[in-house]
Amino acid sequence: MRTVTVFCVLFMLHLCLLDSGRTGKVLVWPMDFSHWINLKVILEELHLRGHEITILVHSANLLLDHTKTPFNVEILQLSITKENFMEELNTVLYVASFKLPKLSWWDMQIELAKITKEFLSTAKKVCDSAITNKGLLSRLQAAKFDICIADPLSFCGELVAEILNIPFIYTFRFSFGNVLERLCAGLPMPSSYVPGSTSRLTDNMTFLQRLKNWLLYAVSDMIYLYYVFPEWDEYYSNVLGKPTTLCEMLGKAEMWLLRTNWDFEFPQPYLPNFEFVGGLHCKPAKPLPQEFEEFVQSSGEDGVVVFTLGSMIKNLTEEKSNVIASALAQIPQKVLWRYTGKKPETLGANTRLYEWIPQNDILGHPKTRAFITHCGTNGIYEAIYHGVPMVGVPMFGDQHDNVARVKAKGAAVEVDLQTMTSSDLLNALKAVINNSSYKENAMRLSRIHHDQPTKPLDRAVFWIEFIMRHKGAKHLRPAAHDLTWYQYHSLDVIGFLLACVATIIFLVTKCCLFCWWKFGKTAKKKKRE
């Protein structure tokens, strides 16, 4: 009886220690496609730990099915339909994938600025649908959230957090030209060896490449400071009823969770409120469904090649798909190609088309020899996790920068989708499959990725819960946010020192002239005498 009593007491103490005070309420301002796929992993882990998740998602969202999610979902009604939203998105993807690569460097920056402006105009509509909905804001205020998780590439999450007076945290890959990280978060990023996003450069640059990188930083800063930010500065000031800037609001983030890591990224300075959690979605491969397993096993010793262009690209032009199919038909490996377009006429017997493939599980299969990828961050990290060499076919966004990093580490070959011929793709495949150095380098990256004191997902969840427990993380926030731009760059100090030097030079010069004048006067007097 005494044992039962002790057990009951201990059990009650255990419940007290793990009561609702240890869990909290999380508000989420997400983005679509790969951003959501990555964030969803974090939210599922938080949900398993007992946290209550509420997601603000617009009605034209393409990926999140609110009827099948375990989270609470608040739908933000937009006048645009999903079909129109997808049509606009496809237009942007076409411009980014096929028009931009043909432009000059300067014209590309201008076109990127226009695309950014158009994208953010939709973001403002989404923001309006939340900010002007008094009923929604009342419900959110009454819910007493502990934290907001947002994506800084879709502005407004920080504004909602400010209105609700709760701390917020960001999760993302990078911004155009690294503007948000540098100008708003205060992250030191020397252009001499930290390549700007969309630069396609590595950290080992020639003089001309450093010049290009410096110009990219300067141009992207001007685009955001004078073309993008002012409209949002005015919008935020009107909503909050006081002068404020978008960059000031972004700088209030308690933590920035970056979806990369040092196994993939080039070394650079970073701040204590930046945490690198690349590959948090990766996991061990599960057994393949029977249909896939039979096809993979039929490859024998040659193995298989996995080909996918991600969730946003469903098909290609007939000409391009035939070029690709012709190259794939010439390799001894079997090919699993995720493709929903018209069946290419040159499709070989070794290639099978699928509307969907279990990408992570196939990449983790021992018979997988190579991965043809559009170089999205999620896919690259799955390949790194399983040690699979890659053939990169980048098209837009961060993809060109991603493949530049994997190439620099010797685990990938790049082909240009615009100019690619069948022989180009064939030679690239032969290189990564037959040249053992690519596999060795991919395995080296995999070992580095796995050799971490804590898993990326655990780090991401830890910091979210840390901020919830402590109502923020102000002790990690650099004082740079409290300085003006000229103070940050010590221009006032430099100006003061230059003034001191100028004063000293002036006084010394005056003294010399006075002495010269005095000496000359004395000499003339003696001469007359």
C-alpha positions as CSV (number, residue, x, y, z in Angstrom):
1,M,0.0,0.0,0.0
2,R,2.9,2.3,0.9
3,T,4.5,1.6,-2.5
4,V,1.3,2.5,-4.3
5,T,1.0,5.8,-2.3
6,V,4.6,6.7,-3.1
7,F,4.0,6.0,-6.8
8,C,0.9,8.2,-6.8
9,V,2.8,11.1,-5.2
10,L,5.7,10.7,-7.7
11,F,3.2,10.5,-10.6
12,M,1.4,13.7,-9.4
13,L,4.8,15.5,-9.1
14,H,5.6,14.4,-12.6
15,L,2.3,15.8,-13.9
16,C,3.0,19.1,-12.1
17,L,6.4,19.4,-13.7
18,L,5.0,18.6,-17.2
19,D,1.8,20.7,-16.9
20,S,0.5,23.2,-19.4
21,G,3.0,25.7,-18.1
22,R,5.7,23.8,-20.0
23,T,3.7,24.0,-23.2
24,G,2.5,27.1,-25.0
25,K,0.6,28.6,-27.9
26,V,2.4,29.2,-31.2
27,L,1.1,31.5,-34.0
28,V,2.5,30.9,-37.5
29,W,2.8,33.2,-40.5
30,P,4.0,30.7,-43.2
31,M,4.9,30.8,-46.9
32,D,4.0,28.2,-49.5
33,F,5.9,25.3,-51.3
34,S,9.4,24.4,-50.0
35,H,9.2,27.0,-47.2
36,W,6.1,25.3,-45.8
37,I,7.5,21.8,-46.3
38,N,10.4,22.8,-44.1
39,L,8.4,24.7,-41.5
40,K,5.8,21.9,-41.2
41,V,8.5,19.6,-39.8
42,I,9.1,22.0,-37.0
43,L,5.4,22.5,-36.3
44,E,4.8,18.7,-36.2
45,E,7.6,18.3,-33.6
46,L,6.2,21.2,-31.5
47,H,2.7,19.6,-31.7
48,L,4.1,16.3,-30.5
49,R,5.5,18.2,-27.5
50,G,2.1,19.4,-26.6
51,H,2.2,22.9,-28.0
52,E,-0.9,24.4,-29.6
53,I,-0.3,25.6,-33.1
54,T,-2.4,28.2,-35.0
55,I,-1.6,29.0,-38.6
56,L,-2.7,32.1,-40.5
57,V,-3.0,31.1,-44.2
58,H,-4.6,32.9,-47.1
59,S,-7.4,31.3,-49.1
60,A,-5.3,31.0,-52.3
61,N,-2.7,28.9,-50.5
62,L,-1.6,26.0,-52.8
63,L,0.0,23.5,-50.4
64,L,-1.6,23.5,-47.0
65,D,-4.8,21.5,-46.8
66,H,-6.4,22.8,-43.6
67,T,-8.9,19.9,-43.6
68,K,-6.1,17.4,-43.0
69,T,-3.8,19.2,-40.6
70,P,-3.8,18.7,-36.8
71,F,-3.2,22.4,-36.3
72,N,-5.7,25.2,-35.9
73,V,-6.1,27.2,-39.1
74,E,-7.4,30.7,-39.6
75,I,-8.2,31.4,-43.3
76,L,-7.4,34.9,-44.6
77,Q,-9.8,35.5,-47.4
78,L,-8.4,37.0,-50.6
79,S,-10.2,38.1,-53.7
80,I,-7.9,36.1,-55.9
81,T,-8.7,32.4,-56.5
82,K,-6.2,29.5,-56.2
83,E,-6.3,29.2,-60.0
84,N,-5.4,32.8,-60.6
85,F,-2.8,32.7,-57.9
86,M,-1.2,29.6,-59.5
87,E,-1.4,31.4,-62.9
88,E,0.4,34.4,-61.6
89,L,3.0,32.2,-59.9
90,N,3.6,30.3,-63.1
91,T,4.2,33.6,-64.9
92,V,6.8,34.6,-62.3
93,L,8.4,31.1,-62.5
94,Y,8.6,31.4,-66.3
95,V,10.3,34.8,-66.1
96,A,12.7,33.7,-63.4
97,S,13.6,30.4,-65.1
98,F,13.7,31.3,-68.8
99,K,13.8,35.1,-69.2
100,L,16.2,36.2,-66.5
101,P,19.2,34.0,-67.6
102,K,19.1,35.7,-71.0
103,L,19.4,39.3,-69.6
104,S,22.5,41.3,-68.8
105,W,23.6,41.6,-65.2
106,W,22.1,45.0,-64.8
107,D,18.8,44.2,-66.5
108,M,18.6,41.0,-64.4
109,Q,18.7,43.2,-61.2
110,I,16.0,45.4,-62.5
111,E,13.8,42.5,-63.5
112,L,14.4,40.9,-60.1
113,A,13.3,44.1,-58.4
114,K,10.0,44.1,-60.5
115,I,9.4,40.5,-59.5
116,T,10.0,41.2,-55.9
117,K,7.6,44.2,-56.1
118,E,4.9,42.1,-57.7
119,F,5.3,39.3,-55.1
120,L,5.1,41.8,-52.2
121,S,1.9,43.4,-53.6
122,T,0.2,40.0,-53.1
123,A,1.9,39.8,-49.6
124,K,0.3,43.2,-48.8
125,K,-3.2,41.9,-49.7
126,V,-2.6,39.0,-47.4
127,C,-1.5,41.3,-44.7
128,D,-4.5,43.6,-45.2
129,S,-6.8,40.6,-44.9
130,A,-5.4,39.9,-41.4
131,I,-4.9,43.4,-40.1
132,T,-8.3,44.8,-41.1
133,N,-10.1,41.7,-39.7
134,K,-11.1,43.0,-36.2
135,G,-12.8,39.7,-35.3
136,L,-9.7,37.8,-36.2
137,L,-7.4,40.1,-34.2
138,S,-9.8,39.9,-31.2
139,R,-9.6,36.1,-31.3
140,L,-5.8,36.2,-31.6
141,Q,-5.5,38.6,-28.7
142,A,-7.8,36.5,-26.5
143,A,-5.7,33.3,-27.3
144,K,-2.7,34.9,-25.6
145,F,0.0,33.4,-27.9
146,D,3.5,32.9,-26.5
147,I,5.4,33.2,-29.8
148,C,5.0,33.8,-33.5
149,I,7.0,31.9,-36.1
150,A,7.2,33.8,-39.4
151,D,8.9,33.8,-42.8
152,P,10.6,37.2,-43.5
153,L,10.2,36.8,-47.3
154,S,6.4,37.3,-46.7
155,F,6.2,40.5,-44.8
156,C,3.5,41.0,-42.0
157,G,4.3,38.2,-39.6
158,E,6.4,40.7,-37.5
159,L,3.6,43.2,-37.7
160,V,1.0,40.8,-36.4
161,A,3.4,39.9,-33.6
162,E,3.9,43.6,-32.7
163,I,0.1,44.1,-32.6
164,L,-0.3,41.0,-30.3
165,N,2.8,42.1,-28.3
166,I,4.4,38.7,-28.5
167,P,8.0,37.7,-29.4
168,F,8.6,36.3,-32.9
169,I,11.2,34.1,-34.6
170,Y,12.1,33.8,-38.3
171,T,12.8,30.6,-40.4
172,F,14.1,31.0,-43.9
173,R,16.9,30.4,-46.4
174,F,18.1,33.9,-47.4
175,S,16.8,37.2,-48.9
176,F,17.6,38.8,-52.3
177,G,21.2,40.2,-52.0
178,N,21.1,39.2,-48.3
179,V,19.5,42.6,-47.6
180,L,17.3,41.6,-44.7
181,E,20.2,39.8,-42.9
182,R,22.6,42.6,-43.4
183,L,20.5,45.8,-43.2
184,C,17.8,44.6,-40.8
185,A,19.3,41.8,-38.7
186,G,22.8,43.4,-38.4
187,L,24.6,40.3,-39.7
188,P,28.1,41.2,-40.7
189,M,28.7,40.0,-44.3
190,P,31.9,41.3,-45.9
191,S,31.5,41.3,-49.6
192,S,35.1,40.3,-50.0
193,Y,34.4,36.7,-49.2
194,V,30.7,36.3,-48.4
195,P,28.9,35.8,-51.8
196,G,25.6,37.6,-52.1
197,S,22.5,35.7,-52.8
198,T,21.8,35.3,-56.6
199,S,25.5,36.0,-57.2
200,R,26.4,32.4,-58.1
201,L,29.8,32.9,-56.6
202,T,31.8,31.1,-54.0
203,D,33.9,32.4,-51.1
204,N,37.1,32.2,-53.2
205,M,36.7,35.2,-55.5
206,T,38.9,36.9,-58.0
207,F,39.2,40.7,-58.1
208,L,36.5,40.9,-60.8
209,Q,34.2,38.6,-58.8
210,R,34.7,40.6,-55.7
211,L,33.8,43.7,-57.7
212,K,30.7,42.0,-59.0
213,N,29.8,40.9,-55.5
214,W,30.3,44.4,-54.1
215,L,28.1,45.9,-56.8
216,L,25.4,43.3,-56.1
217,Y,25.4,44.3,-52.4
218,A,25.2,48.0,-53.4
219,V,22.5,47.6,-56.1
220,S,20.3,45.3,-53.9
221,D,20.6,47.7,-51.0
222,M,19.4,50.6,-53.2
223,I,16.6,48.5,-54.6
224,Y,15.2,47.7,-51.2
225,L,16.0,51.0,-49.5
226,Y,14.5,53.2,-52.2
227,Y,12.1,50.9,-54.1
228,V,10.7,48.2,-51.8
229,F,11.0,49.4,-48.2
230,P,9.4,53.0,-48.4
231,E,5.9,51.6,-49.3
232,W,6.1,49.2,-46.4
233,D,7.5,51.8,-44.0
234,E,4.4,53.9,-44.7
235,Y,2.1,51.0,-44.4
236,Y,3.5,49.8,-41.0
237,S,3.6,53.4,-39.7
238,N,-0.1,53.8,-40.6
239,V,-1.1,50.5,-39.0
240,L,0.9,51.1,-35.7
241,G,0.0,54.8,-35.5
242,K,3.7,55.9,-35.1
243,P,6.7,56.4,-37.3
244,T,8.4,53.0,-37.9
245,T,10.2,51.2,-40.7
246,L,10.0,47.7,-42.0
247,C,13.6,47.1,-41.3
248,E,13.2,48.2,-37.7
249,M,10.4,45.7,-37.3
250,L,12.4,42.9,-38.9
251,G,15.3,43.7,-36.6
252,K,13.1,42.9,-33.6
253,A,13.2,39.1,-34.4
254,E,14.4,37.2,-31.3
255,M,16.0,34.4,-33.5
256,W,16.7,33.7,-37.1
257,L,16.7,30.0,-38.0
258,L,18.6,29.6,-41.3
259,R,17.9,26.5,-43.3
260,T,21.6,25.8,-44.1
261,N,24.6,24.6,-42.1
262,W,28.4,24.5,-42.3
263,D,28.4,21.2,-44.1
264,F,26.9,23.1,-47.1
265,E,27.4,26.8,-46.4
266,F,30.7,28.8,-46.8
267,P,32.1,30.0,-43.4
268,Q,31.1,33.5,-42.5
269,P,30.6,35.7,-39.4
270,Y,27.3,35.2,-37.6
271,L,25.5,36.5,-34.5
272,P,24.3,34.6,-31.4
273,N,20.6,35.1,-32.5
274,F,21.3,33.2,-35.7
275,E,21.0,29.5,-35.6
276,F,21.8,27.2,-38.6
277,V,19.4,24.3,-38.8
278,G,19.9,23.0,-42.4
279,G,18.6,19.5,-43.0
280,L,16.2,19.5,-40.1
281,H,13.6,17.7,-42.3
282,C,16.0,14.9,-43.2
283,K,15.4,11.4,-41.8
284,P,16.4,7.8,-42.4
285,A,15.0,6.1,-45.5
286,K,12.0,3.9,-45.1
287,P,11.3,0.8,-47.2
288,L,10.0,1.7,-50.6
289,P,6.5,0.9,-51.8
290,Q,6.5,-2.4,-53.7
291,E,6.1,-0.7,-57.1
292,F,9.2,1.4,-56.6
293,E,11.2,-1.4,-54.9
294,E,10.6,-3.8,-57.8
295,F,11.8,-1.2,-60.3
296,V,14.9,-0.3,-58.3
297,Q,15.8,-3.9,-57.8
298,S,15.5,-4.5,-61.5
299,S,18.4,-2.2,-62.1
300,G,20.9,-4.8,-60.9
301,E,24.5,-3.6,-60.2
302,D,24.1,-0.5,-62.3
303,G,21.7,1.1,-59.8
304,V,19.2,3.9,-60.3
305,V,19.2,7.7,-60.9
306,V,16.5,9.9,-59.3
307,F,15.3,13.0,-61.3
308,T,12.9,15.6,-59.9
309,L,12.6,19.4,-60.4
310,G,10.7,20.0,-57.2
311,S,7.1,20.8,-56.2
312,M,6.8,23.9,-58.3
313,I,7.9,22.7,-61.7
314,K,5.5,20.0,-63.0
315,N,6.5,19.8,-66.7
316,L,8.8,21.2,-69.4
317,T,8.5,22.1,-73.0
318,E,8.3,19.1,-75.4
319,E,11.7,20.0,-76.9
320,K,13.4,20.2,-73.5
321,S,11.8,17.0,-72.2
322,N,12.9,15.1,-75.3
323,V,16.5,16.4,-74.9
324,I,16.5,15.1,-71.3
325,A,14.8,11.8,-72.1
326,S,17.3,11.1,-74.9
327,A,20.2,11.6,-72.4
328,L,18.6,9.4,-69.8
329,A,18.1,6.6,-72.3
330,Q,21.8,6.3,-72.9
331,I,22.9,5.4,-69.4
332,P,22.8,1.8,-68.0
333,Q,21.1,2.9,-64.8
334,K,17.3,2.8,-64.4
335,V,15.8,6.3,-63.9
336,L,12.9,7.4,-61.7
337,W,11.7,10.7,-63.2
338,R,9.0,12.8,-61.4
339,Y,7.2,14.3,-64.4
340,T,3.6,15.1,-65.3
341,G,4.0,16.5,-68.8
342,K,3.5,14.8,-72.1
343,K,5.5,11.6,-72.4
344,P,8.7,12.4,-74.3
345,E,9.1,10.6,-77.7
346,T,12.7,9.8,-76.9
347,L,11.9,8.2,-73.5
348,G,14.0,5.1,-73.1
349,A,13.0,1.7,-71.7
350,N,15.2,2.4,-68.6
351,T,13.2,5.5,-67.6
352,R,9.9,5.5,-65.8
353,L,7.7,8.6,-65.2
354,Y,5.9,9.2,-61.9
355,E,3.6,11.9,-60.7
356,W,5.1,11.5,-57.3
357,I,8.1,9.7,-55.8
358,P,9.2,9.0,-52.2
359,Q,12.3,11.2,-52.8
360,N,13.9,10.8,-49.4
361,D,13.5,7.1,-49.3
362,I,14.8,6.5,-52.8
363,L,17.8,8.8,-52.1
364,G,18.5,6.6,-49.1
365,H,18.3,3.4,-51.1
366,P,21.7,1.6,-51.5
367,K,21.2,1.3,-55.3
368,T,20.9,5.1,-55.9
369,R,23.9,6.4,-57.8
370,A,23.0,10.0,-58.6
371,F,20.4,12.7,-58.1
372,I,19.3,15.1,-60.9
373,T,17.9,18.0,-59.0
374,H,16.8,21.6,-59.5
375,C,18.9,22.4,-56.4
376,G,16.2,23.4,-53.9
377,T,17.6,23.5,-50.4
378,N,15.4,20.7,-49.1
379,G,16.4,18.3,-51.9
380,I,20.1,19.1,-51.7
381,Y,20.0,18.4,-48.0
382,E,18.4,15.0,-48.5
383,A,21.1,14.2,-50.9
384,I,23.8,15.3,-48.5
385,Y,22.1,13.4,-45.7
386,H,22.3,10.2,-47.7
387,G,25.6,10.9,-49.4
388,V,24.3,11.0,-53.0
389,P,26.3,13.0,-55.7
390,M,24.2,15.4,-57.8
391,V,23.7,16.8,-61.2
392,G,22.4,20.3,-60.7
393,V,19.8,21.9,-63.1
394,P,19.1,25.2,-61.3
395,M,16.4,27.5,-62.6
396,F,15.5,30.3,-60.1
397,G,15.7,31.7,-56.6
398,D,18.5,30.2,-54.4
399,Q,19.1,27.3,-56.7
400,H,22.1,28.7,-58.6
401,D,23.7,29.6,-55.3
402,N,23.0,26.2,-53.9
403,V,24.6,24.3,-56.8
404,A,27.6,26.7,-56.6
405,R,28.2,25.6,-53.0
406,V,27.9,21.9,-53.7
407,K,30.1,22.2,-56.8
408,A,32.7,24.0,-54.7
409,K,32.7,21.0,-52.3
410,G,33.1,18.6,-55.2
411,A,29.8,16.7,-54.9
412,A,28.0,18.0,-58.0
413,V,28.2,18.9,-61.6
414,E,26.0,21.7,-63.1
415,V,24.2,21.9,-66.4
416,D,22.4,24.9,-67.8
417,L,18.8,24.1,-68.6
418,Q,18.7,26.9,-71.2
419,T,21.5,25.6,-73.4
420,M,21.7,22.0,-72.3
421,T,22.0,19.3,-75.0
422,S,21.6,15.6,-74.5
423,S,25.3,15.1,-74.5
424,D,25.8,17.8,-71.8
425,L,23.4,16.0,-69.5
426,L,24.8,12.6,-70.4
427,N,28.4,13.7,-69.7
428,A,27.4,15.2,-66.4
429,L,25.7,12.0,-65.4
430,K,28.7,9.9,-66.4
431,A,31.0,12.1,-64.4
432,V,29.1,11.9,-61.1
433,I,28.4,8.2,-61.5
434,N,31.7,6.9,-62.8
435,N,34.1,9.4,-61.2
436,S,34.4,8.1,-57.6
437,S,35.5,11.5,-56.3
438,Y,32.0,12.9,-56.5
439,K,30.6,10.0,-54.4
440,E,33.5,10.3,-51.9
441,N,32.9,14.0,-51.5
442,A,29.1,13.5,-51.1
443,M,29.8,10.9,-48.4
444,R,32.2,13.3,-46.7
445,L,29.5,16.0,-46.5
446,S,27.1,13.3,-45.2
447,R,29.5,12.4,-42.4
448,I,30.0,16.1,-41.5
449,H,26.2,16.6,-41.5
450,H,25.6,13.6,-39.2
451,D,28.5,14.5,-36.9
452,Q,26.7,17.2,-34.8
453,P,26.2,17.4,-31.0
454,T,22.4,17.9,-31.5
455,K,20.1,17.3,-34.4
456,P,19.1,20.4,-36.4
457,L,15.4,19.9,-35.6
458,D,16.2,19.6,-31.9
459,R,18.1,22.9,-32.1
460,A,15.2,24.7,-33.9
461,V,12.7,23.4,-31.4
462,F,15.0,24.2,-28.4
463,W,15.3,27.9,-29.4
464,I,11.6,28.3,-30.0
465,E,10.8,26.8,-26.6
466,F,13.7,28.9,-25.1
467,I,12.1,32.1,-26.3
468,M,8.7,31.0,-25.1
469,R,10.1,30.2,-21.6
470,H,12.0,33.5,-21.3
471,K,9.5,35.7,-23.2
472,G,12.2,36.6,-25.7
473,A,16.0,36.5,-26.1
474,K,17.0,40.2,-25.9
475,H,20.4,39.2,-24.4
476,L,21.3,37.7,-27.8
477,R,20.4,40.9,-29.7
478,P,23.4,42.9,-30.9
479,A,23.7,46.6,-30.0
480,A,24.0,47.3,-33.7
481,H,20.2,47.7,-33.8
482,D,20.5,50.8,-31.5
483,L,23.1,52.6,-33.7
484,T,22.6,54.8,-36.7
485,W,24.2,53.8,-40.0
486,Y,27.1,56.2,-39.5
487,Q,27.7,55.0,-36.0
488,Y,27.6,51.4,-37.1
489,H,30.3,52.1,-39.6
490,S,32.2,54.4,-37.2
491,L,32.0,57.2,-39.6
492,D,31.5,59.7,-36.8
493,V,34.7,58.3,-35.1
494,I,36.6,58.4,-38.4
495,G,35.3,62.0,-39.0
496,F,36.5,63.1,-35.5
497,L,39.9,61.5,-36.0
498,L,40.3,63.2,-39.5
499,A,39.3,66.5,-37.9
500,C,41.9,66.0,-35.2
501,V,44.6,65.2,-37.8
502,A,43.5,68.2,-39.9
503,T,43.7,70.4,-36.8
504,I,47.2,69.1,-35.9
505,I,48.4,69.6,-39.5
506,F,46.9,73.1,-39.5
507,L,48.6,74.1,-36.2
508,V,51.9,72.5,-37.2
509,T,51.8,74.3,-40.5
510,K,50.9,77.6,-38.9
511,C,53.8,77.2,-36.4
512,C,56.2,76.4,-39.2
513,L,55.1,79.4,-41.2
514,F,55.3,81.6,-38.1
515,C,58.8,80.3,-37.3
516,W,59.8,80.8,-40.9
517,W,58.5,84.3,-41.0
518,K,60.2,85.1,-37.6
519,F,63.5,83.6,-38.8
520,G,63.3,85.4,-42.1
521,K,62.6,88.7,-40.4
522,T,65.5,88.2,-38.0
523,A,67.9,87.2,-40.8
524,K,67.0,90.3,-42.8
525,K,67.5,92.6,-39.8
526,K,71.0,91.1,-39.2
527,K,71.9,91.5,-42.8
528,R,71.0,95.2,-42.8
529,E,73.1,95.7,-39.7
